């Protein structure tokens, strides 16, 4: 997670899309760095648990939803950075379309 976070050079105010919320740990790290985080989890139970954990700890700049992350979150785009914490053989086109720049990857 540290390598991914460093690679996208998150700064205070960055808008970050995270694919694969999992426990919410990566979203919390990004929020601690000052990013506004949009995170998508395909497994409903994981998403619910992560949202509860993030809210309990006061992370209000993390927006989460259940869905197929490979479709991105066009309503919240563009993003300064996109982090995919799930495996894929290639980068899905919708995610490329929603990133604000080539540096988002």
C-alpha positions, -999 to +999 in steps of 0.1 A: +000+000+000+028+024+008+043+018-027+010+025-044+003+056-024+038+070-030+035+062-067+004+084-073+019+113-053-013+121-033-014+156-019-038+175+003-069+181-018-062+153-043-093+135-056-086+098-055-105+068-068-098+035-051-109+003-067-113-025-041-121-010-007-115-042+013-111-033+049-109+005+042-073+007+053-060+022+020-088+047+019-079+058+055-043+062+045-053+084+015-076+104+037-049+110+063-028+125+035-056+149+028-072+133-002-110+132-009-114+095-015-141+077-036-138+039-031-157+011-047-160-025-034-177-053-053-184-075-022-214-059-003-204-072+031-169-059+029-181-025+018-205-023+047-178-033+072-154-008+057-179+021+058-187+014+094-150+012+104-142+044+085-171+063+100-163+052+135-128+066+131-141+099+117-132+096+080-158+119+064-139+126+032-142+090+021-172+082-001-179+045-006-202+024-027-208-012-037-203-019-074-180-031-101-150-009-097-138-015-133-167+008-144-153+036-122-174+063-106-182+087-135-204+109-113-174+118-091-148+121-118-123+134-128-098+120-103-062+131-098-052+095-090-067+060-094-055+032-072-066-004-081-061-027-052-077-056-071-059-076-098-065-070-135-046-080-167-052-045-181-065-011-171-102-008-179-110+020-203-136+037-181-109+042-154-086+058-179-114+081-191-121+092-155-086+101-146-077+138-149-043+131-164-018+105-175+000+110-142-030+095-123-015+060-128 
